[in-house]
């Protein structure tokens, strides 16, 4: 982050900046490897090789493969997951449509669809990756949406709403069942937003 | 199926019965292999080895790996998938609860949960397995439910209803997000049945 070193940064490689660069390069590489191969088929050794560093350095910065995975997901999605849309900020009576549009937007965007698909595949295949999914998505996103509701069963409500959106993403983008896979996104939003809203704030 | 051969069936092995036995044994073995390893990691060679037959015999009876997979799924699930509950027979105003209970029942039963999980994992990981899923589940089950509805968008309605149930199964049984994973099944039925009903027969 510091600009110290200035023009000599690239060539002179002051220690602290280089270490930041290396860490970032490992993270970017890890994200690509996990996206490409999924959690199970990705190894710390493979990430290290692709990033041009020693595997020990990957362990030094991040720890276990699980921790590398968590860091890679977090850096890729934290900005999106902390966006006001992701946690349904704004009027509570529009939260169903807001969350539906947010999730549809993530899947409709080719840049985010691929890493999201990799996370879903990894979480479905592997218990460790599922645990990371629970910590990041469930704890950081769902809990924050739940905190906005006043119901004693707020967390269950959020999860059933998420189930509608997750299931739609599975059938539309992963399994590609027709006519859902080719349906107009606006038509889907029109159908799902009231359901999500009902789960969250209905009786 | 024929009892011809009677007591000598096991030892004497009349040709036609033996061939039926072998075919069945391959199917049972294939189902176990696919359940255990998923679609991608299972090979025709591996199935043949586990069934104690030549790989050529597996190809002879079923064709490609994709066709073995389809036959194995079909034989495992056809009875359940053709059950009246699976296609929502009975009064249309109870179809939401009936389908919700059917899907919950499949996942709550330890005997059916494992092969269903294997199919879901395979379909999420592999496009060929996803195509089999589409043909079997989408065409055979969803289309038949849709045929009961009078709406012009009946198929989309069924798929959005299925999305709610698929997503709930994913979060509860696969990713195991709490409190959903430990919630009382009756509580989930009470929440989801009206949503499924609404997708199918709502305005």
Interface residues (C-beta under 8 A of the other chain):
Chain A: X38 X120 X121 X123 X124 X125 X130 X133 X134 X138 X142 X155 X156 X159 X160 X162 X163 X164 X165 X166 X167 X168 X170 X171 X172 X174 X175 X176 X177 X178 X179 X180 X183 X187 X188 X191 X192 X195 X198 X199
Chain B: X38 X120 X121 X123 X124 X125 X130 X133 X134 X138 X142 X155 X156 X159 X160 X162 X163 X164 X165 X166 X167 X168 X170 X171 X172 X174 X175 X176 X177 X178 X179 X180 X183 X187 X188 X191 X192 X195 X198 X199
